[in-house]
Every structure is written in C-alpha cells, then in structure tokens.
C-alpha cells in the first residue's frame, strides 16, 4: 500500500492499522507544500464478505487541516477513517 500515489506524492508508511468490526483503517501522512502533512487513509473490508480483504475506500486525503508531524497526521487519518466506518459513509463493500 505504501506505493500508492496521490497528487504526485507517495504517502509515508502507514501507522499501525486499526480494526473496527469488519474493516481495517490504515493511516498515512502525505507531505503538504509547506512542510507539514495531510492525513490520508485507506479502508479495507477484512471479513464478512467472501472475497475479503477488499478495498472499501481507496486512498483518501483529508485536506481540512495539516499537521506538523507524520505521526499526528497518521493518527488523525485513522480517526477520520474510523468515523467513516462507524457511519458507513460511502464504503465500497
């Protein structure tokens, strides 16, 4: 997953993934032009379907706020991804 590219940048290695029910959220940090980091996440369905694991959400950048460190951006990315899982907001599977 680390080889995914968004907006011409390669996201850093994912923070430890968070499992929530049938889904797993991977948090990433994408460098912003000012030297800070945008949070980004991928959501996978890891159980509950016959062809698991399967991507439920492709790499999604959260561009409302940047963070000073990769770690903070990754933690915020996981938080946003978890919210999306919990509300079942536009999950692909």
MDTraj code that builds the backbone (N, CA, C; nanometers):
import mdtraj as md
import numpy as np

residues = "UNK UNK UNK UNK UNK UNK UNK UNK UNK UNK UNK UNK UNK UNK UNK UNK UNK UNK UNK UNK UNK UNK UNK UNK UNK UNK UNK UNK UNK UNK UNK UNK UNK UNK UNK UNK UNK UNK UNK UNK UNK UNK UNK UNK UNK UNK UNK UNK UNK UNK UNK UNK UNK UNK UNK UNK UNK UNK UNK UNK UNK UNK UNK UNK UNK UNK UNK UNK UNK UNK UNK UNK UNK UNK UNK UNK UNK UNK UNK UNK UNK UNK UNK UNK UNK UNK UNK UNK UNK UNK UNK UNK UNK".split()
xyz = np.array([
    [0.0801, -0.1199, 0.0000],
    [0.0000, 0.0000, 0.0000],
    [0.0841, 0.1260, 0.0000],
    [0.2055, 0.1158, 0.0523],
    [0.2908, 0.2335, 0.0595],
    [0.3293, 0.2874, -0.0779],
    [0.3068, 0.2088, -0.1837],
    [0.3432, 0.2548, -0.3164],
    [0.2312, 0.3318, -0.3848],
    [0.1205, 0.3548, -0.3150],
    [0.0112, 0.4332, -0.3715],
    [0.0543, 0.5778, -0.3880],
    [0.0068, 0.6404, -0.4937],
    [0.0450, 0.7781, -0.5205],
    [-0.0801, 0.8638, -0.5285],
    [-0.0769, 0.9796, -0.4630],
    [-0.1877, 1.0739, -0.4676],
    [-0.1282, 1.2117, -0.4863],
    [-0.1763, 1.2847, -0.5821],
    [-0.1290, 1.4199, -0.6095],
    [0.0219, 1.4244, -0.6320],
    [0.0778, 1.3200, -0.6878],
    [0.2197, 1.3187, -0.7179],
    [0.3090, 1.2856, -0.6001],
    [0.2545, 1.2578, -0.4838],
    [0.3333, 1.2257, -0.3654],
    [0.3101, 1.0816, -0.3257],
    [0.4113, 1.0192, -0.2718],
    [0.3975, 0.8856, -0.2169],
    [0.3768, 0.8999, -0.0670],
    [0.2667, 0.8476, -0.0134],
    [0.2450, 0.8604, 0.1306],
    [0.3484, 0.7802, 0.2081],
    [0.3768, 0.8239, 0.3269],
    [0.4717, 0.7531, 0.4120],
    [0.4121, 0.6198, 0.4567],
    [0.4921, 0.5377, 0.5197],
    [0.4456, 0.4102, 0.5712],
    [0.3273, 0.4318, 0.6656],
    [0.2309, 0.3417, 0.6607],
    [0.1111, 0.3526, 0.7433],
    [0.1439, 0.3366, 0.8916],
    [0.0663, 0.4083, 0.9722],
    [0.0684, 0.3854, 1.1155],
    [0.0066, 0.2473, 1.1383],
    [0.0273, 0.1880, 1.2534],
    [-0.0345, 0.0580, 1.2813],
    [-0.1834, 0.0664, 1.2515],
    [-0.2359, -0.0267, 1.1713],
    [-0.3769, -0.0190, 1.1327],
    [-0.4703, -0.0432, 1.2510],
    [-0.5897, 0.0092, 1.2402],
    [-0.6923, -0.0043, 1.3430],
    [-0.8048, -0.0893, 1.2864],
    [-0.8441, -0.1945, 1.3575],
    [-0.9532, -0.2801, 1.3135],
    [-1.0806, -0.2377, 1.3850],
    [-1.1852, -0.2200, 1.3061],
    [-1.3155, -0.1792, 1.3570],
    [-1.4204, -0.2679, 1.2916],
    [-1.4692, -0.3673, 1.3654],
    [-1.5673, -0.4599, 1.3090],
    [-1.5088, -0.5358, 1.1916],
    [-1.5763, -0.5273, 1.0768],
    [-1.5328, -0.5970, 0.9556],
    [-1.4294, -0.5192, 0.8762],
    [-1.3851, -0.4052, 0.9263],
    [-1.2993, -0.3150, 0.8497],
    [-1.1668, -0.2891, 0.9200],
    [-1.0664, -0.2539, 0.8399],
    [-0.9362, -0.2115, 0.8930],
    [-0.9020, -0.0784, 0.8268],
    [-0.8578, 0.0167, 0.9098],
    [-0.8228, 0.1508, 0.8630],
    [-0.6719, 0.1676, 0.8722],
    [-0.6124, 0.2124, 0.7610],
    [-0.4690, 0.2405, 0.7548],
    [-0.4514, 0.3914, 0.7452],
    [-0.3716, 0.4489, 0.8336],
    [-0.3473, 0.5931, 0.8330],
    [-0.2147, 0.6274, 0.7687],
    [-0.2154, 0.7308, 0.6856],
    [-0.0965, 0.7767, 0.6138],
    [-0.0774, 0.9266, 0.6324],
    [0.0421, 0.9729, 0.6005],
    [0.0741, 1.1159, 0.6008],
    [0.1274, 1.1517, 0.4626],
    [0.0675, 1.2521, 0.4006],
    [0.1105, 1.2975, 0.2685],
    [0.1725, 1.4357, 0.2845],
    [0.2936, 1.4558, 0.2368],
    [0.3590, 1.5863, 0.2524],
    [0.2785, 1.6994, 0.1868],
    [0.2619, 1.8075, 0.2600],
    [0.1970, 1.9287, 0.2088],
    [0.3065, 2.0242, 0.1609],
    [0.2726, 2.1182, 0.0748],
    [0.3732, 2.2106, 0.0210],
    [0.4491, 2.2923, 0.1265],
    [0.3868, 2.3152, 0.2413],
    [0.4501, 2.3985, 0.3442],
    [0.5362, 2.3195, 0.4429],
    [0.5583, 2.1903, 0.4159],
    [0.6423, 2.1093, 0.5038],
    [0.5653, 2.0350, 0.6120],
    [0.4346, 2.0547, 0.6189],
    [0.3511, 1.9807, 0.7133],
    [0.2950, 1.8580, 0.6408],
    [0.1973, 1.7918, 0.7007],
    [0.1442, 1.6681, 0.6436],
    [-0.0084, 1.6659, 0.6443],
    [-0.0646, 1.6190, 0.5322],
    [-0.2079, 1.5936, 0.5222],
    [-0.2352, 1.4523, 0.5720],
    [-0.3408, 1.4313, 0.6503],
    [-0.3803, 1.2954, 0.6840],
    [-0.4460, 1.2289, 0.5631],
    [-0.4282, 1.0996, 0.5492],
    [-0.4928, 1.0215, 0.4436],
    [-0.5142, 0.8804, 0.4969],
    [-0.6139, 0.8134, 0.4423],
    [-0.6415, 0.6781, 0.4902],
    [-0.6915, 0.5892, 0.3780],
    [-0.6799, 0.4591, 0.4028],
    [-0.7366, 0.3537, 0.3195],
    [-0.8194, 0.2668, 0.4136],
    [-0.9359, 0.2229, 0.3654],
    [-1.0194, 0.1323, 0.4443],
    [-1.0342, 0.0023, 0.3666],
    [-1.0079, -0.1092, 0.4342],
    [-1.0254, -0.2418, 0.3751],
    [-1.1327, -0.3175, 0.4524],
    [-1.2122, -0.3916, 0.3787],
    [-1.3050, -0.4858, 0.4429],
    [-1.2269, -0.6139, 0.4600],
    [-1.2085, -0.6577, 0.5833],
    [-1.1215, -0.7719, 0.6108],
    [-1.1971, -0.8993, 0.6450],
    [-1.3290, -0.8887, 0.6659],
    [-1.4106, -1.0066, 0.6935],
    [-1.5563, -0.9741, 0.6643],
    [-1.6392, -1.0787, 0.6599],
    [-1.7812, -1.0583, 0.6369],
    [-1.8228, -1.0639, 0.4900],
    [-1.7261, -1.0811, 0.3998],
    [-1.7551, -1.0998, 0.2580],
    [-1.6651, -1.2119, 0.2072],
    [-1.7072, -1.2761, 0.0981],
    [-1.6335, -1.3936, 0.0503],
    [-1.4970, -1.3605, -0.0094],
    [-1.4794, -1.2419, -0.0648],
    [-1.3518, -1.2087, -0.1294],
    [-1.2658, -1.1128, -0.0461],
    [-1.2792, -1.1196, 0.0858],
    [-1.2000, -1.0340, 0.1748],
    [-1.0543, -1.0792, 0.1727],
    [-0.9591, -0.9908, 0.1903],
    [-0.9757, -0.8470, 0.2069],
    [-1.0012, -0.7771, 0.0733],
    [-1.0767, -0.6695, 0.0813],
    [-1.1119, -0.5919, -0.0371],
    [-1.1190, -0.4448, 0.0029],
    [-1.0656, -0.3573, -0.0819],
    [-1.0684, -0.2148, -0.0504],
    [-1.2111, -0.1628, -0.0480],
    [-1.2457, -0.0993, 0.0611],
    [-1.3769, -0.0351, 0.0743],
    [-1.3656, 0.1125, 0.0396],
    [-1.2465, 0.1702, 0.0620],
    [-1.2191, 0.3108, 0.0289],
    [-1.0749, 0.3190, -0.0182],
    [-1.0546, 0.3732, -0.1380],
    [-0.9193, 0.3972, -0.1893],
    [-0.8533, 0.5074, -0.1058],
    [-0.7261, 0.5294, -0.1293],
    [-0.6537, 0.6334, -0.0563],
    [-0.7308, 0.7643, -0.0622],
    [-0.7680, 0.8154, 0.0554],
    [-0.8487, 0.9369, 0.0656],
    [-0.7739, 1.0393, 0.1508],
    [-0.7432, 1.1530, 0.0908],
    [-0.6732, 1.2603, 0.1614],
    [-0.7744, 1.3488, 0.2330],
    [-0.7477, 1.3772, 0.3603],
    [-0.8312, 1.4665, 0.4397],
    [-0.7636, 1.6030, 0.4362],
    [-0.8179, 1.6937, 0.3576],
    [-0.7472, 1.8199, 0.3358],
    [-0.8109, 1.9394, 0.4068],
    [-0.8547, 1.9171, 0.5306],
    [-0.9098, 2.0283, 0.6076],
    [-0.8078, 2.0894, 0.7032],
    [-0.7052, 2.0135, 0.7372],
    [-0.6028, 2.0640, 0.8291],
    [-0.4751, 1.9837, 0.8096],
    [-0.3605, 2.0524, 0.8134],
    [-0.2328, 1.9821, 0.8088],
    [-0.1783, 1.9689, 0.9504],
    [-0.0808, 1.8791, 0.9649],
    [-0.0216, 1.8535, 1.0958],
    [0.1300, 1.8620, 1.0861],
    [0.1935, 1.9017, 1.1951],
    [0.3373, 1.9272, 1.1970],
    [0.4206, 1.8006, 1.1809],
    [0.3689, 1.6870, 1.2267],
    [0.4460, 1.5634, 1.2185],
    [0.3674, 1.4552, 1.1445],
    [0.4411, 1.3588, 1.0900],
    [0.3769, 1.2456, 1.0233],
    [0.2906, 1.1668, 1.1209],
    [0.3412, 1.1481, 1.2422],
    [0.2672, 1.0704, 1.3422],
    [0.1311, 1.1292, 1.3730],
    [0.1261, 1.2609, 1.3921],
    [-0.0028, 1.3258, 1.4199],
    [-0.0967, 1.3142, 1.3003],
    [-0.0444, 1.3329, 1.1810],
    [-0.1269, 1.3228, 1.0610],
    [-0.1829, 1.1810, 1.0466],
    [-0.1012, 1.0799, 1.0733],
    [-0.1469, 0.9418, 1.0626],
    [-0.2545, 0.9096, 1.1665],
    [-0.2357, 0.9567, 1.2896],
    [-0.3368, 0.9332, 1.3926],
    [-0.4686, 1.0011, 1.3557],
    [-0.4622, 1.1229, 1.3023],
    [-0.5839, 1.1921, 1.2609],
    [-0.6484, 1.1207, 1.1429],
    [-0.5664, 1.0657, 1.0533],
    [-0.6191, 0.9911, 0.9394],
    [-0.6991, 0.8698, 0.9867],
    [-0.6450, 0.7961, 1.0816],
    [-0.7155, 0.6802, 1.1359],
    [-0.8464, 0.7252, 1.2001],
    [-0.8444, 0.8349, 1.2724],
    [-0.9652, 0.8867, 1.3355],
    [-1.0730, 0.9182, 1.2313],
    [-1.0346, 0.9836, 1.1227],
    [-1.1302, 1.0149, 1.0158],
    [-1.1817, 0.8871, 0.9496],
    [-1.0931, 0.7920, 0.9267],
    [-1.1336, 0.6654, 0.8670],
    [-1.2301, 0.5880, 0.9555],
    [-1.2027, 0.5864, 1.0859],
    [-1.2919, 0.5189, 1.1799],
    [-1.4308, 0.5824, 1.1801],
    [-1.4346, 0.7138, 1.1747],
    [-1.5632, 0.7831, 1.1704],
    [-1.6422, 0.7406, 1.0465],
    [-1.5721, 0.7278, 0.9355],
    [-1.6374, 0.6868, 0.8114],
    [-1.6904, 0.5435, 0.8216],
    [-1.6137, 0.4544, 0.8843],
    [-1.6593, 0.3166, 0.9044],
    [-1.7812, 0.3157, 0.9963],
    [-1.7738, 0.3868, 1.1052],
    [-1.8825, 0.3848, 1.2038],
    [-2.0124, 0.4414, 1.1495],
    [-2.0038, 0.5356, 1.0568],
    [-2.1250, 0.5926, 0.9962],
    [-2.1611, 0.5242, 0.8651],
    [-2.0779, 0.4271, 0.8236],
    [-2.0978, 0.3543, 0.6976],
    [-2.1104, 0.4501, 0.5791],
    [-2.0271, 0.5532, 0.5808],
    [-2.0301, 0.6595, 0.4804],
    [-1.9574, 0.6186, 0.3531],
    [-2.0320, 0.5859, 0.2489],
    [-1.9797, 0.5567, 0.1160],
    [-1.8700, 0.4504, 0.1145],
    [-1.8928, 0.3432, 0.1842],
    [-1.7995, 0.2308, 0.1828],
    [-1.8286, 0.1456, 0.0595],
    [-1.7240, 0.1049, -0.0112],
    [-1.7408, 0.0294, -0.1340],
    [-1.7875, -0.1141, -0.1158],
    [-1.7752, -0.1660, 0.0059],
    [-1.8220, -0.3030, 0.0311],
    [-1.8455, -0.3206, 0.1806],
])
top = md.Topology()
chain = top.add_chain()
for i, resn in enumerate(residues, 1):
    res = top.add_residue(resn, chain, resSeq=i)
    for name in ("N", "CA", "C"):
        top.add_atom(name, md.element.get_by_symbol(name[0]), res)
traj = md.Trajectory(xyz[None], top)
